[in-house]
Amino acid sequence: MAVRLTHLQKTAVIAHAQDDARDPARPSECCGVLVGVGDRVTSVFRVTNVDYSPFTYTMDGDEVLRIQLEADRTGLEILGFYHSHLNSDPVPSKTDVRKASVAWPGAIHVIVSLKDPRRPELRAFRIEGDETVSVEDIIEE
């Protein structure tokens, strides 16, 4: 399976990661929600990382709820989520897998790595239970 993002959406995810990483007061992983239908993302929403950590993220629950209600109202759905890794590869950590399997099993998880800040790298995964089930293609439209 794949997830379809426009060039603009992909750029927005990378920009969010770079913005949060550069925050001089507290550089942190970014996080956000991917809304759409089927495998096509129609909207990318930034969400506050309430951990304010360069190593972990927890999405602001009120913000996610507002996004879910708006998606429901417009006939769309939450397809998945994204977050960044500031100094590691774009693969789910054990913490990422644990959190994903509890909250949104089967959702797409896009990870943007800033390990090489000049060349951000995005990869997508589907997580079920306590393991990464599959690597998903990111198709840029």
Kinemage of the C-alpha trace (Angstrom):
@kinemage 1
@onewidth
@group {chain A} dominant
@subgroup {mainchain}
@vectorlist {calphas} color= white
{ca met a 1} P 0.000 0.000 0.000
{ca ala a 2} L 1.017 3.620 -0.343
{ca val a 3} L 0.239 7.060 0.965
{ca arg a 4} L -0.196 9.884 -1.544
{ca leu a 5} L 1.062 13.356 -0.663
{ca thr a 6} L 1.346 16.403 -2.867
{ca his a 7} L 4.713 18.111 -3.160
{ca leu a 8} L 3.293 20.989 -1.112
{ca gln a 9} L 2.162 18.639 1.684
{ca lys a 10} L 5.530 16.901 1.771
{ca thr a 11} L 7.247 20.290 1.925
{ca ala a 12} L 4.912 21.365 4.766
{ca val a 13} L 5.812 18.302 6.847
{ca ile a 14} L 9.534 18.928 6.339
{ca ala a 15} L 9.128 22.646 7.154
{ca his a 16} L 7.298 21.763 10.373
{ca ala a 17} L 10.122 19.416 11.393
{ca gln a 18} L 12.730 22.077 10.639
{ca asp a 19} L 10.800 24.800 12.481
{ca asp a 20} L 10.431 22.754 15.672
{ca ala a 21} L 14.045 21.527 15.535
{ca arg a 22} L 15.337 25.093 15.265
{ca asp a 23} L 13.401 26.467 18.230
{ca pro a 24} L 16.247 27.950 20.302
{ca ala a 25} L 14.312 27.683 23.570
{ca arg a 26} L 13.475 23.992 23.186
{ca pro a 27} L 14.212 22.105 19.991
{ca ser a 28} L 11.732 19.265 19.690
{ca glu a 29} L 10.295 16.576 17.497
{ca cys a 30} L 7.339 17.825 15.515
{ca cys a 31} L 4.073 15.941 15.134
{ca gly a 32} L 0.936 16.249 13.080
{ca val a 33} L -2.089 14.614 11.508
{ca leu a 34} L -2.712 13.458 7.931
{ca val a 35} L -6.355 13.723 6.844
{ca gly a 36} L -7.852 12.466 3.613
{ca val a 37} L -9.659 9.606 1.957
{ca gly a 38} L -8.382 6.198 0.868
{ca asp a 39} L -4.643 6.570 0.396
{ca arg a 40} L -4.759 10.255 -0.615
{ca val a 41} L -3.867 12.939 1.920
{ca thr a 42} L -5.950 16.068 1.425
{ca ser a 43} L -4.779 18.039 4.475
{ca val a 44} L -1.768 18.142 6.770
{ca phe a 45} L -2.294 19.570 10.262
{ca arg a 46} L 0.436 20.650 12.651
{ca val a 47} L -0.163 19.520 16.224
{ca thr a 48} L 1.627 20.719 19.346
{ca asn a 49} L 4.111 18.269 20.814
{ca val a 50} L 3.256 18.584 24.494
{ca asp a 51} L 6.490 16.762 25.438
{ca tyr a 52} L 8.562 19.620 23.956
{ca ser a 53} L 11.325 17.038 23.599
{ca pro a 54} L 13.996 16.353 20.983
{ca phe a 55} L 13.529 12.613 21.675
{ca thr a 56} L 9.787 11.976 22.078
{ca tyr a 57} L 6.443 13.407 21.154
{ca thr a 58} L 2.928 13.369 22.527
{ca met a 59} L 0.233 15.048 20.466
{ca asp a 60} L -2.020 17.597 22.122
{ca gly a 61} L -5.229 15.594 22.574
{ca asp a 62} L -7.550 18.597 22.242
{ca glu a 63} L -5.990 19.546 18.914
{ca val a 64} L -6.307 15.982 17.582
{ca leu a 65} L -9.944 15.887 18.688
{ca arg a 66} L -10.681 19.140 16.818
{ca ile a 67} L -9.031 17.713 13.688
{ca gln a 68} L -11.033 14.477 14.033
{ca leu a 69} L -14.315 16.411 14.382
{ca glu a 70} L -13.495 18.570 11.337
{ca ala a 71} L -12.585 15.490 9.302
{ca asp a 72} L -15.865 13.808 10.297
{ca arg a 73} L -17.832 16.956 9.420
{ca thr a 74} L -16.311 17.077 5.935
{ca gly a 75} L -16.573 13.352 5.175
{ca leu a 76} L -12.849 12.702 5.504
{ca glu a 77} L -10.871 10.597 7.948
{ca ile a 78} L -7.615 10.609 9.825
{ca leu a 79} L -5.349 8.483 7.633
{ca gly a 80} L -2.331 8.751 9.857
{ca phe a 81} L 0.226 10.872 11.577
{ca tyr a 82} L 3.679 12.291 11.122
{ca his a 83} L 6.539 13.188 13.406
{ca ser a 84} L 10.232 13.919 13.162
{ca his a 85} L 13.472 12.392 14.349
{ca leu a 86} L 16.119 15.031 14.872
{ca asn a 87} L 19.205 12.806 14.965
{ca ser a 88} L 18.172 9.357 13.806
{ca asp a 89} L 16.936 7.556 10.719
{ca pro a 90} L 13.277 7.748 9.661
{ca val a 91} L 12.273 4.434 11.226
{ca pro a 92} L 9.940 3.877 14.178
{ca ser a 93} L 11.625 3.666 17.567
{ca lys a 94} L 10.378 1.218 20.191
{ca thr a 95} L 8.556 4.138 21.825
{ca asp a 96} L 6.954 5.096 18.477
{ca val a 97} L 5.721 1.516 17.988
{ca arg a 98} L 4.373 1.262 21.542
{ca lys a 99} L 2.469 4.558 21.310
{ca ala a 100} L 1.117 3.881 17.808
{ca ser a 101} L -0.136 0.389 18.576
{ca val a 102} L -2.172 1.636 21.532
{ca ala a 103} L -3.670 4.799 20.077
{ca trp a 104} L -4.185 4.221 16.331
{ca pro a 105} L -3.453 0.654 15.249
{ca gly a 106} L -3.056 0.287 11.489
{ca ala a 107} L -2.666 4.007 10.788
{ca ile a 108} L 0.032 5.353 8.496
{ca his a 109} L 2.993 6.917 10.305
{ca val a 110} L 5.253 9.212 8.311
{ca ile a 111} L 8.608 9.962 9.887
{ca val a 112} L 10.852 12.760 8.679
{ca ser a 113} L 14.512 12.479 9.623
{ca leu a 114} L 16.670 15.562 10.052
{ca lys a 115} L 19.794 13.474 10.681
{ca asp a 116} L 21.256 15.262 7.662
{ca pro a 117} L 19.553 18.680 7.896
{ca arg a 118} L 20.388 19.495 4.278
{ca arg a 119} L 18.648 16.352 3.061
{ca pro a 120} L 15.538 15.550 5.114
{ca glu a 121} L 14.269 12.036 4.487
{ca leu a 122} L 10.657 10.832 4.750
{ca arg a 123} L 9.485 7.250 5.141
{ca ala a 124} L 6.067 5.835 5.947
{ca phe a 125} L 5.100 2.833 8.039
{ca arg a 126} L 2.035 0.944 9.167
{ca ile a 127} L 2.227 -0.323 12.734
{ca glu a 128} L 0.080 -3.140 14.172
{ca gly a 129} L 0.450 -4.486 17.675
{ca asp a 130} L 4.016 -4.321 18.867
{ca glu a 131} L 5.716 -4.321 15.487
{ca thr a 132} L 6.150 -2.346 12.314
{ca val a 133} L 4.023 -4.281 9.844
{ca ser a 134} L 5.051 -2.669 6.609
{ca val a 135} L 6.998 0.058 4.955
{ca glu a 136} L 4.644 2.126 2.849
{ca asp a 137} L 5.524 3.951 -0.347
{ca ile a 138} L 5.170 7.706 -0.288
{ca ile a 139} L 3.867 8.743 -3.688
{ca glu a 140} L 4.354 12.413 -4.444
{ca glu a 141} L 1.673 13.883 -6.674
